């Protein structure tokens, strides 16, 4: 059996929404949905790639997804009932809200606030960096994410490479490139991309630590994998991966 045979199953924890069903099959007899948007409070900007988690209050069921470029998210096929919604993003305080899902459910608006300790320092640096990313690079990056979301890893790779060509310091694009290459069982290329993401972010961006840790686990390089996983958790305890 190939050592990469299990990659697609593991990859679901990194690249795509995670759905955990822990109740009986009748929980799947559902008809509701929930959509919404996550913003950065006081900045009038969408919180792209924020993690949104949904927990059914009356049972052991959770689901999570990530917002798109416009801060939007959607959960479909939900059982009617009361849910706890939690939104998290790097350098922001988590927010929770209890909502009712039924036929009249309205779109949800969640506003994340920057951690106070970051208000005058690294948060400002993040904003300056984001503004420096060319629009051409942004568009290619988000096209790549759309391909990943559609389970088209091969189609995402050219887009991420275009994003990197337009903005060589785009460590988020290198991370997503690594995810796509890992899904295609291109282990060497994936490792190179993850390490480049860590290098360009000066070790301050959590996701490539998690991605590289997963790849090393598959290759049974467990000591280094553990070290990277711990580093990722320390950087961002809310990181879904």
C-alpha positions as CSV (number, residue, x, y, z in Angstrom):
1,X,0.0,0.0,0.0
2,X,1.3,3.4,-0.9
3,X,2.4,5.6,2.1
4,X,0.3,8.4,0.6
5,X,-2.9,6.3,0.2
6,X,-4.5,8.0,3.2
7,X,-3.7,11.6,2.2
8,X,-7.2,12.5,0.8
9,X,-8.8,11.5,4.1
10,X,-6.3,13.4,6.2
11,X,-6.4,16.4,3.9
12,X,-10.0,16.9,4.7
13,X,-8.9,18.2,8.1
14,X,-6.7,20.8,6.5
15,X,-8.3,22.1,3.3
16,X,-12.0,21.6,3.4
17,X,-14.9,22.0,5.9
18,X,-15.0,19.4,8.6
19,X,-18.2,17.7,9.5
20,X,-18.4,15.5,12.5
21,X,-21.6,13.4,13.0
22,X,-21.8,11.7,16.3
23,X,-25.5,11.0,16.6
24,X,-27.9,8.5,14.9
25,X,-28.7,8.5,11.2
26,X,-32.0,10.3,11.8
27,X,-29.9,13.5,12.5
28,X,-29.4,13.6,8.7
29,X,-33.1,14.1,8.1
30,X,-32.6,17.9,7.8
31,X,-34.1,20.9,6.1
32,X,-32.5,24.0,7.4
33,X,-29.5,26.2,6.4
34,X,-27.5,29.1,7.9
35,X,-25.5,31.7,6.0
36,X,-23.7,34.8,7.2
37,X,-20.7,37.1,7.1
38,X,-17.8,37.8,9.4
39,X,-16.3,41.3,9.5
40,X,-13.5,42.9,11.4
41,X,-15.1,45.3,13.8
42,X,-14.2,49.0,13.3
43,X,-12.3,48.2,10.0
44,X,-15.3,47.7,7.7
45,X,-13.4,44.8,6.1
46,X,-14.4,41.2,5.6
47,X,-12.6,38.6,7.7
48,X,-11.4,36.2,4.9
49,X,-10.6,32.6,6.0
50,X,-12.0,33.0,9.5
51,X,-13.1,29.8,11.0
52,X,-16.8,29.4,11.8
53,X,-17.9,26.5,14.0
54,X,-21.5,25.4,14.5
55,X,-22.6,23.3,17.5
56,X,-26.1,21.8,18.0
57,X,-27.0,22.6,21.6
58,X,-29.2,19.5,22.0
59,X,-26.8,16.9,20.8
60,X,-23.1,16.0,20.2
61,X,-22.9,17.4,16.6
62,X,-20.5,20.0,15.3
63,X,-19.5,21.3,11.9
64,X,-17.0,23.9,10.8
65,X,-16.0,25.9,7.7
66,X,-14.0,28.9,6.6
67,X,-15.2,32.2,5.3
68,X,-14.4,33.1,1.6
69,X,-12.7,36.3,0.4
70,X,-15.8,38.3,1.1
71,X,-16.1,37.0,4.7
72,X,-19.1,34.8,3.8
73,X,-20.0,31.3,5.0
74,X,-22.8,28.8,4.5
75,X,-24.0,25.7,6.3
76,X,-26.6,23.6,4.4
77,X,-28.6,20.6,5.4
78,X,-29.1,21.5,9.1
79,X,-31.5,20.1,11.6
80,X,-33.9,22.7,12.9
81,X,-32.9,23.7,16.5
82,X,-30.7,25.9,18.6
83,X,-27.0,26.2,17.7
84,X,-23.9,27.9,19.2
85,X,-21.9,29.7,16.5
86,X,-18.3,30.5,17.2
87,X,-16.1,32.6,14.9
88,X,-12.3,32.8,15.3
89,X,-9.4,34.3,13.3
90,X,-5.7,34.9,14.0
91,X,-5.0,38.0,16.2
92,X,-8.8,38.4,17.0
93,X,-10.8,37.6,20.1
94,X,-13.3,34.7,19.5
95,X,-17.0,35.6,19.3
96,X,-19.9,33.3,20.2
97,X,-23.6,33.7,19.4
98,X,-26.6,31.4,20.1
99,X,-29.0,31.2,17.1
100,X,-32.2,29.4,16.1
101,X,-32.2,27.6,12.8
102,X,-35.7,27.2,11.2
103,X,-37.5,28.2,8.0
104,X,-37.2,31.9,8.9
105,X,-33.5,32.0,9.7
106,X,-31.9,35.2,8.5
107,X,-28.3,35.7,7.5
108,X,-26.0,36.1,10.5
109,X,-23.5,39.0,10.9
110,X,-20.5,38.4,13.2
111,X,-17.9,41.0,14.0
112,X,-14.5,40.0,15.3
113,X,-12.4,42.5,17.2
114,X,-8.6,42.6,17.1
115,X,-6.9,41.7,20.4
116,X,-6.2,44.9,22.3
117,X,-2.5,44.1,22.6
118,X,-2.1,44.1,18.8
119,X,-4.0,47.3,18.1
120,X,-1.0,49.5,17.7
121,X,1.6,46.9,16.7
122,X,1.4,43.8,14.6
123,X,-2.2,44.3,13.6
124,X,-1.2,47.5,11.9
125,X,1.7,45.7,10.2
126,X,-0.7,43.0,9.0
127,X,-2.9,45.7,7.4
128,X,0.1,47.3,5.7
129,X,1.1,44.0,4.3
130,X,-2.3,43.1,3.1
131,X,-2.5,46.5,1.3
132,X,0.8,45.7,-0.4
133,X,-0.5,42.6,-2.1
134,X,-1.3,43.3,-5.8
135,X,-4.9,42.8,-6.9
136,X,-3.6,40.4,-9.6
137,X,-2.1,38.2,-6.9
138,X,-5.2,38.4,-4.7
139,X,-7.5,37.3,-7.6
140,X,-5.3,34.4,-8.5
141,X,-5.1,33.3,-4.9
142,X,-8.8,33.3,-4.4
143,X,-9.4,31.5,-7.7
144,X,-7.0,28.8,-6.3
145,X,-9.0,28.6,-3.1
146,X,-12.2,28.1,-5.2
147,X,-10.6,25.2,-7.0
148,X,-9.6,23.7,-3.7
149,X,-13.1,24.1,-2.3
150,X,-14.4,22.2,-5.4
151,X,-11.9,19.4,-4.8
152,X,-9.9,20.4,-7.9
153,X,-6.4,20.4,-6.5
154,X,-4.7,20.2,-9.9
155,X,-6.7,23.2,-11.1
156,X,-5.7,25.2,-8.0
157,X,-1.9,24.9,-8.5
158,X,-1.5,27.2,-11.5
159,X,-3.6,29.9,-9.7
160,X,-1.4,29.7,-6.6
161,X,1.7,29.9,-8.8
162,X,0.3,33.0,-10.6
163,X,-0.3,34.6,-7.2
164,X,3.3,33.9,-6.1
165,X,4.7,35.2,-9.4
166,X,2.8,38.4,-8.8
167,X,3.8,38.7,-5.1
168,X,6.8,36.5,-4.3
169,X,6.3,37.0,-0.5
170,X,2.8,35.5,-0.6
171,X,3.3,32.9,2.2
172,X,-0.4,32.2,2.3
173,X,-0.3,31.1,-1.4
174,X,2.7,28.9,-0.7
175,X,0.7,27.2,2.1
176,X,-2.3,26.6,-0.1
177,X,0.1,25.3,-2.9
178,X,1.4,22.8,-0.4
179,X,-2.1,21.7,0.5
180,X,-2.9,21.1,-3.2
181,X,0.4,19.2,-3.9
182,X,-0.1,17.1,-0.8
183,X,-3.6,16.1,-2.0
184,X,-2.0,15.1,-5.3
185,X,0.6,13.0,-3.4
186,X,3.5,15.2,-4.5
187,X,5.2,15.0,-1.2
188,X,8.5,16.6,-2.0
189,X,6.8,19.6,-3.7
190,X,4.4,19.9,-0.8
191,X,7.2,19.9,1.8
192,X,9.1,22.6,-0.2
193,X,6.0,24.8,-0.3
194,X,5.2,24.5,3.4
195,X,8.8,25.3,4.3
196,X,8.8,28.3,2.0
197,X,5.6,29.5,3.7
198,X,7.2,29.2,7.1
199,X,10.4,30.9,5.9
200,X,8.6,33.9,4.3
201,X,6.3,34.4,7.3
202,X,9.3,34.2,9.6
203,X,7.6,31.3,11.5
204,X,4.7,33.5,12.6
205,X,2.0,31.9,10.4
206,X,0.4,28.8,11.9
207,X,-1.2,26.9,9.0
208,X,2.0,25.8,7.2
209,X,3.3,24.3,10.5
210,X,0.1,22.2,10.6
211,X,0.3,21.2,6.9
212,X,4.0,20.2,7.2
213,X,3.3,18.3,10.4
214,X,0.5,16.3,8.7
215,X,2.8,15.5,5.8
216,X,5.6,14.4,8.1
217,X,3.2,12.2,10.0
218,X,2.2,10.4,6.8
219,X,5.9,9.8,6.2
220,X,6.4,8.6,9.8
221,X,8.8,11.4,10.6
222,X,7.0,11.8,13.9
223,X,9.6,13.7,16.0
224,X,9.7,16.6,13.6
225,X,6.0,16.4,13.0
226,X,5.3,16.8,16.7
227,X,7.6,19.8,17.0
228,X,5.8,21.5,14.1
229,X,2.4,20.7,15.4
230,X,3.2,22.2,18.8
231,X,4.7,25.3,17.2
232,X,1.4,25.7,15.2
233,X,-0.7,25.4,18.3
234,X,1.4,28.0,20.2
235,X,1.1,30.4,17.3
236,X,-2.7,30.0,17.0
237,X,-4.6,27.8,19.4
238,X,-7.8,28.5,17.4
239,X,-6.3,27.1,14.1
240,X,-8.8,24.4,13.0
241,X,-6.0,22.2,11.4
